[in-house]
């Protein structure tokens, strides 16, 4: 099982990611899209990565917004595995509104 990261290490590592924030024992990010279908396409791409990694984020869909929350459930908090998944999701270059 991966080791839990302390708050200081999470803060240092999360700075390297675009728009991710620590929320309790998760890291989270909300993506916004131009349409519901664009958001659903993004969710499907995230699902493919999650299956490949065998690591699944919590996904909340609200019309054109998709919020991903990630933690290593078996460890009870944030590990390097979560930050690696967030980085991989960011590398998909999702069509976010800025």
Buried (B, 14 or more C-beta within 10 A) or exposed (E): EBEBBEEEBBEEBBEEBEEBEEEEBBBBBBBBBEEBEBBEBBBEEBEEBBEEBEBBBEBEEEEBBBBBBBBBEEBEBBBBBBBBBBBBBBEEEBEBEE
